[in-house]
Amino acid sequence: MLDLARFHQDSGDHIAATRLLARAAELEPAAVSILTELTRSQLRTAALTAAERTARRIVELAPADAYGHVLLGRALARQGKHREALPHLRLASTMSGEWQELVEASEERMRSAAA
């Protein structure tokens, strides 16, 4: 199922990939790797509420997974929830030394919204 989902992702059919990954996540609800792929696919299809929910599950299952925090931060930021996104993006950046640009982008959007 995962190989087929990746095939669909590679061919640009993110909706089909999302359906397959959602089914895989139902079968293995604690599989962080599947949830990560599902969140990425949900972000690509702009299923932002679903991506947020799935990313929250990743963070719940694997709080030390920096990329899980990035995915949650991105899902929140794309919904305009920059204040909620920032702690996750900052944590991911601190944990990994990467993704500082995502932190800065959310901070800038918060400043712009406040102005």
Backbone as CSV, one residue per row, in Angstrom:
resi,resn,N_x,N_y,N_z,CA_x,CA_y,CA_z,C_x,C_y,C_z
1,MET,0.826,-1.192,0.000,0.000,0.000,0.000,0.876,1.264,0.000
2,LEU,1.946,1.240,0.812,2.835,2.407,0.874,3.560,2.628,-0.442
3,ASP,3.980,1.540,-1.072,4.662,1.681,-2.360,3.728,2.296,-3.396
4,LEU,2.481,1.869,-3.388,1.509,2.427,-4.325,1.247,3.901,-4.011
5,ALA,1.161,4.242,-2.738,0.969,5.646,-2.349,2.148,6.488,-2.820
6,ARG,3.363,5.981,-2.646,4.552,6.716,-3.104,4.555,6.863,-4.619
7,PHE,4.105,5.826,-5.322,3.995,5.909,-6.778,3.063,7.057,-7.160
8,HIS,1.915,7.134,-6.503,0.961,8.213,-6.794,1.560,9.579,-6.456
9,GLN,2.284,9.662,-5.337,2.939,10.926,-4.985,3.934,11.330,-6.064
10,ASP,4.755,10.382,-6.472,5.777,10.667,-7.484,5.166,11.078,-8.816
11,SER,3.976,10.548,-9.114,3.320,10.903,-10.372,2.441,12.145,-10.237
12,GLY,2.402,12.726,-9.031,1.660,13.967,-8.822,0.205,13.782,-8.436
13,ASP,-0.229,12.555,-8.246,-1.618,12.299,-7.854,-1.692,12.223,-6.328
14,HIS,-1.657,13.391,-5.708,-1.590,13.456,-4.249,-2.907,13.071,-3.580
15,ILE,-4.004,13.235,-4.283,-5.297,12.841,-3.710,-5.362,11.326,-3.555
16,ALA,-4.959,10.592,-4.591,-4.938,9.126,-4.503,-3.952,8.679,-3.431
17,ALA,-2.802,9.328,-3.379,-1.802,8.987,-2.363,-2.368,9.210,-0.965
18,THR,-3.071,10.313,-0.784,-3.654,10.620,0.528,-4.664,9.556,0.936
19,ARG,-5.491,9.129,0.001,-6.480,8.084,0.316,-5.795,6.794,0.772
20,LEU,-4.758,6.390,0.038,-4.043,5.162,0.391,-3.337,5.293,1.739
21,LEU,-2.720,6.434,1.961,-2.012,6.651,3.225,-2.980,6.724,4.400
22,ALA,-4.155,7.299,4.184,-5.169,7.343,5.245,-5.607,5.927,5.609
23,ARG,-5.757,5.090,4.606,-6.121,3.688,4.861,-4.999,2.982,5.620
24,ALA,-3.759,3.211,5.214,-2.614,2.609,5.905,-2.558,3.076,7.362
25,ALA,-2.867,4.352,7.589,-2.860,4.895,8.954,-3.973,4.282,9.802
26,GLU,-5.094,3.956,9.176,-6.164,3.263,9.906,-5.699,1.879,10.349
27,LEU,-4.941,1.213,9.484,-4.457,-0.134,9.788,-3.325,-0.124,10.808
28,GLU,-2.519,0.949,10.786,-1.386,1.072,11.711,-1.380,2.476,12.323
29,PRO,-2.301,2.737,13.261,-2.470,4.100,13.778,-1.295,4.650,14.583
30,ALA,-0.367,3.807,14.987,0.791,4.283,15.756,2.070,4.309,14.923
31,ALA,1.952,4.107,13.615,3.125,4.091,12.739,3.478,5.526,12.340
32,VAL,4.459,6.083,13.016,4.846,7.479,12.782,5.272,7.696,11.334
33,SER,5.942,6.728,10.737,6.383,6.897,9.345,5.190,7.047,8.403
34,ILE,4.146,6.275,8.623,2.940,6.387,7.794,2.251,7.718,8.060
35,LEU,2.145,8.099,9.318,1.508,9.374,9.659,2.278,10.553,9.070
36,THR,3.594,10.445,9.034,4.412,11.506,8.441,4.116,11.633,6.954
37,GLU,4.104,10.507,6.250,3.785,10.526,4.811,2.376,11.073,4.582
38,LEU,1.442,10.661,5.442,0.059,11.125,5.314,-0.021,12.635,5.512
39,THR,0.639,13.153,6.522,0.610,14.598,6.770,1.186,15.357,5.584
40,ARG,2.306,14.894,5.065,2.917,15.560,3.903,1.945,15.571,2.722
41,SER,1.282,14.452,2.505,0.325,14.359,1.409,-0.880,15.267,1.655
42,GLN,-1.351,15.317,2.886,-2.469,16.203,3.219,-2.083,17.665,3.005
43,LEU,-0.866,18.030,3.342,-0.410,19.404,3.099,-0.378,19.704,1.605
44,ARG,0.043,18.734,0.808,0.104,18.943,-0.647,-1.277,19.134,-1.256
45,THR,-2.294,18.522,-0.659,-3.650,18.656,-1.190,-4.437,19.749,-0.475
46,ALA,-3.761,20.492,0.394,-4.371,21.589,1.157,-5.488,21.107,2.080
47,ALA,-5.390,19.868,2.529,-6.305,19.349,3.548,-5.708,19.729,4.903
48,LEU,-5.773,21.012,5.205,-4.997,21.565,6.315,-5.496,21.140,7.688
49,THR,-6.794,21.047,7.864,-7.329,20.602,9.150,-6.940,19.147,9.400
50,ALA,-7.040,18.331,8.366,-6.632,16.927,8.490,-5.134,16.825,8.746
51,ALA,-4.344,17.645,8.058,-2.892,17.638,8.261,-2.552,18.033,9.695
52,GLU,-3.249,19.023,10.215,-3.021,19.431,11.606,-3.325,18.278,12.561
53,ARG,-4.455,17.628,12.357,-4.863,16.522,13.224,-3.842,15.372,13.153
54,THR,-3.399,15.037,11.956,-2.435,13.945,11.795,-1.090,14.317,12.403
55,ALA,-0.655,15.548,12.188,0.629,15.991,12.750,0.575,16.026,14.277
56,ARG,-0.561,16.403,14.834,-0.693,16.373,16.300,-0.519,14.942,16.817
57,ARG,-1.022,13.988,16.072,-0.860,12.579,16.455,0.622,12.190,16.417
58,ILE,1.355,12.652,15.405,2.795,12.368,15.325,3.495,12.907,16.566
59,VAL,3.210,14.163,16.897,3.859,14.810,18.045,3.487,14.097,19.347
60,GLU,2.256,13.626,19.422,1.816,12.871,20.601,2.578,11.547,20.718
61,LEU,2.738,10.846,19.601,3.418,9.550,19.604,4.933,9.675,19.730
62,ALA,5.487,10.727,19.131,6.949,10.880,19.081,7.325,12.335,19.348
63,PRO,7.239,12.784,20.607,7.495,14.191,20.911,8.906,14.661,20.569
64,ALA,9.849,13.748,20.432,11.221,14.129,20.078,11.456,14.129,18.569
65,ASP,10.411,13.919,17.784,10.517,13.911,16.321,10.438,15.351,15.817
66,ALA,11.583,15.927,15.511,11.632,17.329,15.073,10.781,17.549,13.831
67,TYR,10.826,16.610,12.885,10.064,16.788,11.654,8.559,16.763,11.933
68,GLY,8.122,15.996,12.913,6.710,16.017,13.299,6.281,17.403,13.749
69,HIS,7.159,18.076,14.497,6.868,19.449,14.925,6.858,20.403,13.732
70,VAL,7.756,20.180,12.776,7.755,21.004,11.559,6.433,20.840,10.823
71,LEU,6.000,19.599,10.654,4.742,19.357,9.941,3.562,20.004,10.657
72,LEU,3.529,19.892,11.979,2.448,20.530,12.730,2.533,22.045,12.590
73,GLY,3.720,22.591,12.711,3.896,24.031,12.543,3.468,24.506,11.167
74,ARG,3.837,23.757,10.136,3.448,24.133,8.771,1.934,24.068,8.584
75,ALA,1.309,23.010,9.121,-0.146,22.884,8.997,-0.850,24.048,9.688
76,LEU,-0.370,24.404,10.862,-0.957,25.534,11.590,-0.702,26.852,10.861
77,ALA,0.525,27.065,10.417,0.877,28.320,9.743,0.073,28.503,8.463
78,ARG,-0.125,27.439,7.716,-0.879,27.555,6.463,-2.347,27.882,6.712
79,GLN,-2.809,27.647,7.937,-4.172,28.038,8.309,-4.204,29.431,8.927
80,GLY,-3.043,30.083,8.973,-2.958,31.409,9.566,-2.820,31.389,11.079
81,LYS,-2.571,30.232,11.653,-2.437,30.086,13.110,-0.963,30.200,13.505
82,HIS,-0.360,31.323,13.198,1.081,31.490,13.400,1.472,31.460,14.875
83,ARG,0.633,31.996,15.730,0.943,31.983,17.167,1.021,30.538,17.684
84,GLU,0.147,29.673,17.197,0.190,28.258,17.582,1.344,27.530,16.902
85,ALA,1.676,27.949,15.695,2.727,27.277,14.918,4.115,27.534,15.482
86,LEU,4.342,28.749,15.957,5.696,29.146,16.361,6.354,28.232,17.392
87,PRO,5.690,27.832,18.467,6.380,26.954,19.425,6.872,25.649,18.793
88,HIS,6.077,25.095,17.888,6.474,23.845,17.233,7.630,24.080,16.265
89,LEU,7.565,25.179,15.530,8.646,25.484,14.593,9.937,25.810,15.337
90,ARG,9.817,26.555,16.421,11.017,26.883,17.217,11.631,25.625,17.825
91,LEU,10.791,24.763,18.349,11.290,23.525,18.938,11.998,22.675,17.885
92,ALA,11.392,22.541,16.730,12.010,21.755,15.656,13.338,22.355,15.242
93,SER,13.387,23.669,15.144,14.627,24.347,14.763,15.704,24.143,15.818
94,THR,15.331,24.237,17.072,16.284,24.029,18.165,16.774,22.585,18.196
95,MET,15.869,21.650,17.991,16.224,20.233,18.036,17.151,19.836,16.894
96,SER,16.946,20.430,15.738,17.640,19.955,14.538,18.695,20.910,13.998
97,GLY,18.585,22.185,14.358,19.466,23.178,13.753,19.027,23.576,12.352
98,GLU,17.861,23.119,11.944,17.312,23.428,10.622,16.002,24.199,10.776
99,TRP,15.452,24.597,9.651,14.107,25.169,9.558,13.949,26.540,10.197
100,GLN,15.026,27.240,10.433,14.936,28.586,11.001,14.127,29.509,10.093
101,GLU,14.199,29.283,8.784,13.451,30.130,7.848,11.946,30.013,8.062
102,LEU,11.467,28.848,8.497,10.041,28.694,8.783,9.647,29.493,10.018
103,VAL,10.524,29.503,11.011,10.293,30.301,12.220,10.208,31.771,11.837
104,GLU,11.180,32.232,11.073,11.223,33.644,10.680,10.015,34.031,9.840
105,ALA,9.575,33.152,8.954,8.407,33.451,8.117,7.147,33.593,8.971
106,SER,6.963,32.713,9.946,5.783,32.816,10.815,5.852,34.058,11.689
107,GLU,7.043,34.371,12.186,7.194,35.591,12.989,6.861,36.825,12.153
108,GLU,7.317,36.844,10.915,7.044,37.982,10.029,5.546,38.092,9.747
109,ARG,4.886,36.987,9.508,3.442,37.020,9.237,2.664,37.494,10.464
110,MET,3.133,37.112,11.651,2.483,37.597,12.879,2.655,39.105,13.011
111,ARG,3.860,39.599,12.734,4.096,41.052,12.805,3.236,41.787,11.780
112,SER,3.139,41.239,10.583,2.332,41.871,9.532,0.859,41.908,9.913
113,ALA,0.387,40.826,10.512,-1.021,40.766,10.916,-1.317,41.744,12.044
114,ALA,-0.337,41.983,12.904,-0.527,42.895,14.036,-0.471,44.357,13.608
115,ALA,0.155,44.615,12.477,0.321,46.009,12.027,-0.933,46.570,11.409
